[in-house]
Structure formats: structure tokens, C-alpha cells
Amino acid sequence: MYLVLCRGNAIYTGMALDVTARFAQHLAGIGARYTRANPPHRLLARFACPNQSVAGRLEAAIKRLTAAEKRTLVGLTGAAARKLLLRPR
């Protein structure tokens, strides 16, 4: 899982086995359609996941966050991050 800051201060959320290689693809314009239209500026955060199932659930939880909550998530780790992601909506 990773978060990328894109043009217009938008935050793109994605998942990849090799985040560094995937971010390089985004920079080269061969990543996701969104990052081709909104070029990435920098990698904001990466989160390790034990398997693809957990990564998919984490990605869905992050995509439900507001932009402000995503920016807060960048500075959090462990229990604080889980608390933000798992709070009732």
C-alpha cells in the first residue's frame, strides 16, 4: 500500500508488491490512468501488508478517508493509524 501526492495536491492510493518500482512507473507516465492525468510529485507513505487480501481491505479503508484524514494518516504509525482507519463512519 502506498500514498502518492499528485498534481493539485490530490492523493493517490495504490497497492503494489514493489512500491519503489511502481512509483517509478507512475513517474514515467506508465502507471495508473489517474497518475498519467495527474502526475505524481512524491511518495507520501507506504504501508506493509502481510498479503493481498489485507492490502485490498486497507486500500478500501484509505479510499474512504477524506483528503485531510489521508494527510493525517501519513504521519501516523501502528495503533494510531489503525484507530483512524477502523473508526466507525
Summary of the structure (lengths in Angstrom):
residues: 89
radius of gyration: 12.7
end to end distance: 21.5
largest distance: 37.8
contacts: 229
relative contact order: 0.20
helix: 53%
strand: 19%
